[in-house]
Amino acid sequence: MARKPDRNDEAVRKAQADLKRLGEQSEKLLGTGTVTDEESEDNIEMWGKRIGRTVAYMLGAYLIYYFLRRYGII
């Protein structure tokens, strides 16, 4: 005798589909994929990203330090 699917099974199926879709979209948004031969990056673009990220981290660290010093936490 076949078991009748209840609401919990439907909710689990829907949640799994949503998680799968979210995982696919997050890879596109965050750019965590690897560079393939089809999407080869040039060296200028690669170094520009590295320099930009480094400057952003340094600026973020400086702002944290500044605000901690400014408001007397350090």
C-alpha positions in Angstrom: 0.0 0.0 0.0 1.4 3.4 -1.0 2.0 5.9 1.7 0.2 9.2 1.3 2.6 12.1 1.2 1.9 14.5 4.0 2.7 18.2 4.4 6.0 17.6 6.1 7.3 15.7 3.1 6.3 18.5 0.8 7.9 21.1 3.0 11.2 19.0 3.1 11.2 18.7 -0.7 10.5 22.4 -1.1 13.2 23.4 1.4 15.8 21.1 -0.4 14.9 22.7 -3.7 15.3 26.2 -2.3 18.7 25.3 -0.8 19.9 23.9 -4.1 18.7 27.0 -5.9 20.3 29.3 -3.3 23.6 27.4 -3.6 23.6 27.8 -7.4 22.9 31.5 -7.1 25.4 32.2 -4.5 28.2 30.8 -6.6 27.2 33.3 -9.4 27.0 36.2 -7.0 30.1 35.6 -4.9 32.3 34.5 -7.8 33.6 31.4 -6.0 33.9 29.4 -9.2 37.3 28.6 -10.7 38.7 30.2 -13.8 38.6 27.8 -16.7 40.4 28.0 -20.0 37.3 29.6 -21.6 37.3 32.4 -19.0 41.0 33.2 -18.9 41.8 36.4 -17.1 44.6 38.7 -18.1 47.4 39.5 -15.7 46.4 43.2 -15.4 42.9 42.3 -14.2 44.2 39.7 -11.8 46.7 42.1 -10.2 44.1 44.9 -10.1 41.8 42.7 -8.1 44.6 41.7 -5.7 45.7 45.3 -5.2 42.1 46.5 -4.7 41.4 43.8 -2.2 44.6 44.5 -0.3 43.8 48.2 -0.1 40.2 47.4 1.0 41.5 45.2 3.9 44.0 47.8 4.9 41.4 50.5 4.9 39.0 48.3 6.9 41.7 47.6 9.5 42.6 51.2 9.8 38.9 52.2 10.3 38.5 49.6 13.0 41.7 50.9 14.7 40.6 54.5 14.3 37.1 54.1 15.8 38.5 52.0 18.7 41.0 54.7 19.5 38.6 57.5 19.0 36.0 56.2 21.4 38.5 55.1 24.0 38.2 51.4 23.8 41.9 51.0 23.2 
